[in-house]
Amino acid sequence: MRPQWASVLPLVSEFKQWHDSLDEQHRSIAPAIHALLLAAYKEDNREMVEFTYNLRMHERLEDQVIYPTVLLIGNYVEQRLGI
């Protein structure tokens, strides 16, 4: 562990604050994405179905992979530096 790794901690903190705001937006947007997906299926609009599906997958990737990974890294660095 190198002491300069502590420089990631402000970035992790900033990301946490940004994600909290983004999380609220995701909760409000999720029903609209679902409605759009249903409408696209109903209209048999494959391009819109694909776009909406990709949008949903992007949101899930952020919530289930990226955010937890950033938190894990931040916690690891704090633990190793004894902060």
Backbone as CSV, one residue per row, in Angstrom:
resi,resn,N_x,N_y,N_z,CA_x,CA_y,CA_z,C_x,C_y,C_z
1,MET,0.860,-1.180,0.000,0.000,0.000,0.000,0.897,1.230,0.000
2,ARG,0.642,2.090,-0.907,1.422,3.319,-1.004,0.628,4.472,-0.416
3,PRO,1.289,5.359,0.320,0.582,6.492,0.928,-0.167,7.357,-0.081
4,GLN,0.356,7.479,-1.301,-0.317,8.312,-2.294,-1.664,7.732,-2.730
5,TRP,-1.943,6.489,-2.377,-3.242,5.915,-2.684,-4.350,6.655,-1.949
6,ALA,-3.992,7.353,-0.887,-4.980,8.130,-0.146,-5.602,9.204,-1.033
7,SER,-4.945,9.543,-2.120,-5.490,10.567,-3.018,-6.778,10.124,-3.698
8,VAL,-7.074,8.816,-3.678,-8.339,8.360,-4.274,-9.520,8.614,-3.337
9,LEU,-9.254,8.799,-2.060,-10.343,8.928,-1.092,-11.248,10.130,-1.358
10,PRO,-10.728,11.312,-1.692,-11.641,12.408,-2.034,-12.481,12.089,-3.273
11,LEU,-11.898,11.370,-4.214,-12.657,10.979,-5.400,-13.782,10.014,-5.050
12,VAL,-13.505,9.087,-4.160,-14.527,8.144,-3.713,-15.638,8.896,-2.992
13,SER,-15.274,9.831,-2.141,-16.264,10.627,-1.423,-17.133,11.425,-2.386
14,GLU,-16.503,12.035,-3.366,-17.244,12.804,-4.368,-18.175,11.893,-5.166
15,PHE,-17.693,10.709,-5.508,-18.513,9.754,-6.250,-19.719,9.318,-5.434
16,LYS,-19.519,9.094,-4.132,-20.638,8.709,-3.264,-21.724,9.774,-3.284
17,GLN,-21.338,11.036,-3.171,-22.320,12.124,-3.186,-23.022,12.192,-4.535
18,TRP,-22.262,12.069,-5.603,-22.839,12.088,-6.946,-23.809,10.924,-7.121
19,HIS,-23.418,9.748,-6.626,-24.270,8.569,-6.792,-25.564,8.696,-6.000
20,ASP,-25.518,9.286,-4.819,-26.743,9.469,-4.040,-27.760,10.282,-4.829
21,SER,-27.309,11.313,-5.493,-28.187,12.123,-6.334,-28.658,11.322,-7.544
22,LEU,-27.741,10.597,-8.150,-28.077,9.786,-9.308,-29.059,8.685,-8.937
23,ASP,-28.908,8.119,-7.762,-29.801,7.059,-7.314,-31.242,7.554,-7.257
24,GLU,-31.456,8.748,-6.771,-32.796,9.331,-6.762,-33.335,9.462,-8.176
25,GLN,-32.485,9.911,-9.080,-32.901,10.054,-10.466,-33.242,8.693,-11.078
26,HIS,-32.460,7.682,-10.782,-32.732,6.343,-11.301,-34.093,5.843,-10.827
27,ARG,-34.393,6.081,-9.567,-35.687,5.627,-9.043,-36.844,6.321,-9.738
28,SER,-36.686,7.587,-10.080,-37.780,8.298,-10.737,-37.841,7.978,-12.229
29,ILE,-36.717,7.630,-12.827,-36.680,7.343,-14.259,-37.077,5.899,-14.563
30,ALA,-36.823,4.995,-13.652,-37.062,3.567,-13.895,-38.478,3.267,-14.394
31,PRO,-39.529,3.829,-13.778,-40.878,3.553,-14.300,-41.070,4.077,-15.732
32,ALA,-40.450,5.202,-16.048,-40.568,5.743,-17.402,-39.853,4.838,-18.412
33,ILE,-38.699,4.306,-18.019,-37.978,3.379,-18.902,-38.823,2.138,-19.141
34,HIS,-39.440,1.633,-18.091,-40.290,0.447,-18.218,-41.485,0.730,-19.140
35,ALA,-42.115,1.882,-18.964,-43.256,2.248,-19.812,-42.817,2.391,-21.272
36,LEU,-41.661,2.984,-21.481,-41.135,3.136,-22.836,-40.861,1.772,-23.464
37,LEU,-40.309,0.870,-22.690,-40.035,-0.469,-23.190,-41.325,-1.179,-23.587
38,LEU,-42.354,-1.081,-22.753,-43.641,-1.702,-23.079,-44.245,-1.106,-24.344
39,ALA,-44.173,0.220,-24.462,-44.714,0.882,-25.650,-43.938,0.475,-26.904
40,ALA,-42.627,0.362,-26.774,-41.808,-0.037,-27.916,-42.156,-1.449,-28.365
41,TYR,-42.361,-2.357,-27.401,-42.785,-3.712,-27.744,-44.143,-3.687,-28.427
42,LYS,-45.046,-2.926,-27.876,-46.410,-2.842,-28.422,-46.394,-2.322,-29.854
43,GLU,-45.531,-1.354,-30.126,-45.429,-0.763,-31.467,-44.493,-1.576,-32.377
44,ASP,-43.905,-2.623,-31.830,-42.949,-3.460,-32.550,-41.802,-2.622,-33.120
45,ASN,-41.329,-1.689,-32.286,-40.227,-0.803,-32.674,-38.934,-1.390,-32.105
46,ARG,-38.272,-2.217,-32.891,-37.082,-2.929,-32.423,-35.953,-1.976,-32.020
47,GLU,-35.804,-0.886,-32.760,-34.748,0.069,-32.444,-34.969,0.681,-31.059
48,MET,-36.207,1.035,-30.753,-36.511,1.621,-29.448,-36.436,0.563,-28.339
49,VAL,-36.828,-0.651,-28.650,-36.695,-1.743,-27.673,-35.230,-1.925,-27.309
50,GLU,-34.378,-1.957,-28.314,-32.949,-2.138,-28.066,-32.371,-0.964,-27.275
51,PHE,-32.733,0.255,-27.655,-32.253,1.440,-26.941,-32.682,1.397,-25.477
52,THR,-33.947,1.098,-25.237,-34.479,1.085,-23.872,-33.845,-0.029,-23.049
53,TYR,-33.669,-1.187,-23.659,-33.019,-2.293,-22.982,-31.587,-1.904,-22.587
54,ASN,-30.849,-1.298,-23.522,-29.476,-0.872,-23.232,-29.433,0.189,-22.142
55,LEU,-30.393,1.079,-22.138,-30.471,2.097,-21.089,-30.670,1.441,-19.726
56,ARG,-31.554,0.468,-19.669,-31.797,-0.256,-18.410,-30.550,-1.009,-17.966
57,MET,-29.853,-1.650,-18.898,-28.636,-2.386,-18.556,-27.542,-1.436,-18.070
58,HIS,-27.446,-0.266,-18.672,-26.478,0.731,-18.225,-26.757,1.132,-16.779
59,GLU,-28.015,1.367,-16.475,-28.403,1.741,-15.109,-28.047,0.627,-14.127
60,ARG,-28.330,-0.598,-14.498,-28.021,-1.730,-13.617,-26.517,-1.910,-13.435
61,LEU,-25.760,-1.702,-14.494,-24.308,-1.801,-14.394,-23.772,-0.783,-13.393
62,GLU,-24.276,0.437,-13.461,-23.854,1.459,-12.502,-24.191,1.043,-11.075
63,ASP,-25.429,0.595,-10.870,-25.901,0.281,-9.525,-25.314,-1.005,-8.951
64,GLN,-25.110,-2.006,-9.791,-24.724,-3.318,-9.284,-23.234,-3.635,-9.415
65,VAL,-22.510,-2.864,-10.244,-21.089,-3.162,-10.444,-20.218,-1.947,-10.109
66,ILE,-20.442,-0.853,-10.810,-19.545,0.297,-10.670,-19.592,0.883,-9.266
67,TYR,-20.784,1.221,-8.781,-20.889,1.839,-7.456,-20.334,0.934,-6.359
68,PRO,-20.716,-0.341,-6.294,-20.141,-1.195,-5.255,-18.620,-1.339,-5.367
69,THR,-18.098,-1.343,-6.582,-16.651,-1.457,-6.764,-15.931,-0.231,-6.236
70,VAL,-16.461,0.948,-6.523,-15.853,2.180,-6.015,-15.869,2.183,-4.484
71,LEU,-16.986,1.783,-3.894,-17.067,1.715,-2.427,-16.064,0.716,-1.866
72,LEU,-15.940,-0.419,-2.516,-15.001,-1.445,-2.069,-13.565,-0.921,-2.111
73,ILE,-13.221,-0.261,-3.181,-11.876,0.311,-3.294,-11.633,1.345,-2.205
74,GLY,-12.605,2.237,-2.006,-12.471,3.255,-0.962,-12.315,2.641,0.410
75,ASN,-13.137,1.652,0.710,-13.046,0.990,2.015,-11.712,0.271,2.188
76,TYR,-11.247,-0.367,1.129,-9.968,-1.071,1.187,-8.820,-0.097,1.466
77,VAL,-8.797,1.002,0.726,-7.718,1.978,0.913,-7.760,2.550,2.329
78,GLU,-8.957,2.897,2.807,-9.082,3.410,4.171,-8.576,2.405,5.197
79,GLN,-8.961,1.155,5.021,-8.551,0.109,5.957,-7.031,-0.077,5.944
80,ARG,-6.464,-0.135,4.752,-5.015,-0.372,4.644,-4.212,0.811,5.178
81,LEU,-4.759,2.040,5.043,-4.062,3.213,5.544,-4.384,3.499,7.015
82,GLY,-5.311,2.711,7.574,-5.692,2.894,8.973,-6.485,4.161,9.218
83,ILE,-7.266,4.542,8.241,-8.062,5.775,8.361,-9.436,5.437,8.922
